[in-house]
Amino acid sequence: MRVTLSLAALALLASCEVASTDISGVGEVPFEILRTGSIPGVYNDKSMLTLAHNETEFRRLWVQLHVQSERGTPEAAPTVDFHHSIVVTFFAAFGDNCDPYRLVRVLASHEKVTLHVNHQVPGKDCTCGSSVFEPYIIVRIPRTEKPIGFEIESETHDCG
């Protein structure tokens, strides 16, 4: 009887683990933020996503973003298993150092996968020196054939 209960518990645990990385259903999707940063002096009129389905596309994007280490030297792109994952890059339409963007969660529905991004907007009494740039968030998610989109939720924060 104990062996049967133990096996049943292990089977339930195993099925929960499979469900957490399978995005064919509905629910939260596991993700890993590979890098956040910005491209100086860029302004787009709308936010967008770029997908990398293989190593070549990912390396090309990484080089285009001129990702650098804290020492200012080019940083090597992280290793991604593209048999099981894809890389999604969210580009905000515009930004500055006063209003950061943050990936909060990734949700899957039956029709699509949605990145939920929080945009922290400074309140009316905020003062900050800034330069315009295009923020980005590079994230790894499990491979999917579903369309991928994003939703931005703005949140005003006090400065004083």
C-alpha positions in Angstrom: 0.0 0.0 0.0 2.8 2.4 0.9 4.6 1.6 -2.4 1.4 2.3 -4.3 0.9 5.6 -2.6 4.6 6.6 -3.1 4.4 5.7 -6.8 1.1 7.7 -7.2 2.7 10.7 -5.5 5.8 10.5 -7.8 3.6 10.2 -10.9 1.6 13.3 -9.8 4.8 15.2 -9.1 6.2 14.2 -12.5 3.0 15.3 -14.3 3.1 18.7 -12.6 6.7 19.2 -13.8 5.8 18.3 -17.4 2.8 20.7 -17.3 4.9 23.6 -16.0 7.1 23.5 -19.1 4.5 22.6 -21.7 2.9 25.6 -23.2 0.3 23.8 -25.3 -2.3 24.5 -22.7 -3.3 27.5 -20.6 -1.4 29.0 -17.8 1.9 30.5 -16.7 4.9 29.8 -18.9 8.4 29.5 -17.4 10.9 32.0 -18.7 14.4 33.1 -18.2 15.5 36.7 -18.8 18.8 36.5 -20.7 19.6 40.2 -20.8 18.0 43.6 -20.4 19.4 46.8 -21.8 18.9 49.6 -24.3 20.0 51.0 -27.6 20.9 54.6 -27.3 19.4 57.3 -29.5 16.7 55.1 -31.0 13.0 56.0 -31.2 10.3 53.8 -32.6 6.6 54.7 -32.8 5.5 51.4 -31.4 6.8 48.5 -29.2 7.5 45.2 -30.9 8.8 41.7 -30.6 11.6 39.9 -32.4 11.8 36.1 -32.3 14.9 33.9 -32.7 14.1 30.3 -33.5 17.7 29.2 -34.0 21.3 29.9 -33.0 22.1 32.0 -36.1 19.1 34.3 -35.6 20.0 34.7 -31.9 23.7 35.5 -32.5 22.8 38.0 -35.2 20.4 39.8 -32.8 23.0 39.7 -30.0 25.6 41.3 -32.2 23.2 44.0 -33.5 22.4 45.0 -29.9 26.1 45.4 -29.2 25.7 43.6 -25.9 28.7 44.4 -23.7 30.0 43.3 -20.4 30.5 45.7 -17.5 34.1 46.1 -18.7 32.9 47.4 -22.1 34.0 44.3 -24.1 31.6 42.3 -26.2 29.7 39.8 -24.1 29.3 36.2 -25.4 25.6 35.3 -26.0 24.3 32.7 -23.5 23.8 29.1 -24.7 20.2 28.3 -25.7 18.9 24.8 -26.6 16.8 25.8 -29.6 15.3 22.3 -29.8 13.3 23.1 -26.7 13.4 26.9 -26.5 13.0 30.1 -28.5 14.3 33.6 -27.7 11.9 36.5 -27.7 13.1 40.1 -27.5 10.7 42.8 -26.4 11.6 46.3 -27.7 9.8 49.2 -26.0 8.8 52.1 -28.3 10.9 54.5 -26.4 12.3 55.0 -22.9 14.7 56.7 -20.7 16.3 56.0 -17.3 13.2 57.3 -15.5 10.7 54.8 -16.8 12.0 51.2 -16.9 10.2 48.2 -18.4 10.1 44.9 -16.6 8.8 41.5 -17.7 6.4 40.3 -15.0 5.1 37.0 -16.4 4.4 35.0 -19.5 1.0 33.4 -20.0 -0.2 30.9 -22.6 -3.8 30.6 -23.8 -5.1 28.1 -26.3 -4.5 30.7 -29.1 -1.3 32.5 -28.1 1.5 33.3 -25.7 1.6 36.7 -24.1 4.5 38.5 -22.4 3.2 40.8 -19.7 5.4 43.8 -19.3 5.2 46.4 -16.5 6.2 50.0 -17.5 7.0 52.1 -14.5 6.1 55.7 -15.3 7.4 58.6 -13.2 4.7 60.6 -11.4 4.1 64.4 -11.9 6.6 65.5 -9.2 9.5 63.4 -10.6 12.6 65.1 -12.0 15.3 63.2 -13.7 18.0 63.8 -16.3 17.6 61.3 -19.1 18.6 60.4 -22.6 16.2 58.8 -25.1 16.8 55.1 -25.9 15.0 52.0 -26.9 14.9 49.5 -24.0 14.8 45.8 -24.6 14.3 42.5 -22.7 15.7 39.3 -24.1 13.9 36.2 -22.7 14.0 32.5 -23.3 10.7 30.5 -23.3 9.8 27.0 -24.2 9.5 26.4 -28.0 6.0 27.0 -29.3 4.3 27.4 -32.6 1.6 29.7 -31.1 1.7 33.4 -32.0 3.5 35.5 -29.4 2.4 38.9 -28.4 2.8 41.3 -25.4 0.7 43.5 -23.2 2.1 46.6 -21.4 0.7 47.7 -18.1 1.7 51.2 -17.0 2.2 51.9 -13.3 2.9 55.4 -12.0 5.4 55.6 -9.2 6.0 58.5 -6.7 9.4 60.2 -6.6 8.9 62.4 -3.6 
